[in-house]
Amino acid sequence: MEPFRHILETDRIHVFDGAMGTMLYAKGIYINRCYDELNLSNPDLVHEIHSEYLRAGADILETNTFGATVHNLDQYGLGESLHDINVAAARIAREAAGERAYVAGAMGPLGLRIEPYGPTSLDEAKEMFKAQAAALLEGGVDLFVLETFSDISEIRQAIRAIRELGDTPIIAQMTILTDGNTSFGTTPELFTARLDEWGADVIGLNCGVGPAIILSALEKMRAITKRDDFTRGRDASARR
């Protein structure tokens, strides 16, 4: 397969998979479990879900690692397994994808507040993201998906972390409320300009609200960036 960065310059539509957590729950895994840890304890189930999405026509599979940063894993006493969980997740997705799909390393918020809203410094946040990103790269991901972020300072640290490790493509997605802004009050115009400036390869939205509000926000984003439309399921993004 050609490098993922090359396809960002094409006009072809690329289809992502869907929710991993929803599928795990549908298969009997209750929400009191750490879904990320299933990469170690039940890799066949995770592989099965990836394979189902691949058969459904997905071109890009996301790793089962949305919450696999140290603070989130520590809630289950699994912080020391961060490296193994992320490496395993990437390898499971890579095996399922074969030469038919790309593998995206999924990274979500840290689950804590960073300065100035909390005690965690910007550099501490960056290092937490860097530990996860390094393990995902070791496992063989083709790109990263930073998703469901509300705090632009936090997503900036994730971008910084990945860029310190190389030039792997980054899809950076914020989440908005019904007023069209993030929960921190950041407008689509502002976070689009910042994510553009910080070097995200794809800028977009995911989760939280329906397509009408996302479309309205995307139209505002298009006025700020030169990027073309990029869609992922019920998410919408703009790409370089």
Secondary structure, DSSP 8 states (H G I E B T S, - for coil): ---HHHHTTS-----B---HHHHHHHTT--TTS-GGGHHHH-HHHHHHHHHHHHHHT-SEEE-S-TT-SHHHHHTTT-GGGHHHHHHHHHHHHHHHHTTTSEEEEEE---SS-BTTSSSB-HHHHHHHHHHHHHHHHHHT-SEEEEEEE--HHHHHHHHHHHHHH----EEEEE---TTSS-TT---HHHHHHHHHHHT-SEEEE-SSS-HHHHHHHHHHHHTT---EEEEETTEEEEE-
